[in-house]
Amino acid sequence: MIGVDIARIARVGKAVESKPFRDRVFTAEEQRYCDGKPNPFESYAGIFCAKEAAVKAIKCGFGKGIMPTDIEISHDGNGAPVLNAHGDAEKKFFGYCADVSISHEGEYAIAAVMLYKRT
């Protein structure tokens, strides 16, 4: 299963200026990661897209038991994004492995999430 999402970086950046939005959508660790980057809005937009792509891949949406902070995007030692599911999302993603790809160029960020059954 695959999910893809694209967002305008400036649009996400404007939303992220609101602390309530930031706290509702991004975990504390995601906020630390993004705020430590040279262009935080790019990182926020990329992670936002990855969360949206994840719920598209699992064929559900936010607000149906899964909150945006139930899906956390961290990074491995090489900087590659990693999907971590918590709370109700953990139940939905149980039995799946996820490959996550995030990119940004110019005005846009995009992410793709591919889910496959664990063997």
N, C-alpha and C positions, 0 to 999 in steps of 0.2 A: 504494500500500500504506500502511496506517495501523497504528500501534501506540499503545496508551494504557496508562498505569499510574497507580495511586493508592497512597499510603502514609500511614500515621499519622506525623505529624511527631515525636512523642515517641519512637516506636519507632526511627526512624532516628537521632534524637538520642542515644538510649542506646547504639546500636551505634557511632556516631561517636566516643563518648568513648574507645573503644579505638583506640589509634594503629595497631596492625596492621590492623584493619578499615579505617580511614581510608586507609591507604597501599595496601591491596589494591583498594579500590573507587574512590578519587578521585585524580586527578593532583595534582601539586604546585600547579599553577596553579588548579585547582578549589578546593583547600584554602585557598589565599591569598584567593580571591574570597569563599568562604563565611565564613571567619574575619574578613573585613573588614566583614561585614554586621551590622546591629544585632541581628538574630535569626539567628545562623548555622545553627541546626538547620532552620529553614524552607528556607534555601537548599540545604543538604545534601540535604534530602528532595526538593526540586524537581529537583535535578540527578540524584539517584538514580532518580527516576521517569522522567526523560528518557532515561537510559541503558537502563532496562528497556523503555520504549516503543520505543526504537530497535531493540533486538534482536527485539522482537515484530513490528515493521514489516518487518524483513528476513527474518522467518520462521526464526529460529534462536534459540539461547539462549546464555547465558554458559556457559563450560566446554566448549564444542564448538569450541575453537580461538580463541574471542574471550574476552578478559578484560575486566572492567569498565574498566580504565584504557586499553584500546584505543579506547574511545569517550570523547571529551573534549567537555564542553559549555563553550564560551566565550561571550562576549557581544560584540555589535557596538557601535559608537559610540552607538547609541540605547538600549543595554541589552538588546536582544533576544537570546535564546539562539541559539547556532549550534552545529551538530553537526560535530565534527572526528573523522575516523576515522584510526586509526594501526594499525600492525602487521597482524595477520590481519583485523581489521575493515575496513581500507582495501580489501582485496580484495573483501570481501562488498558493500561500499557503492559500489564502483567503477561509474561510469555512472549514479549516482543523485544527485539533489539532495534536500535534506531541509529541511522546514519544521518548526520546533520551537516548541511553546507550553508554558509552565510557569505554574502558578498555585498559590496556597496560600490557604486560608481556614480559620480556626479550627484544628481538630486535624489537617487533612489537606492534603497536597500532591498535585497531579495534573499529568501531562504527557501531551502527544500529539505524536507524530512522524508526519509524512506524507512518504513517499518518492515521487518521480516520476522517470521516466527523463529523462536529459539529452537535449536535442535539438540 
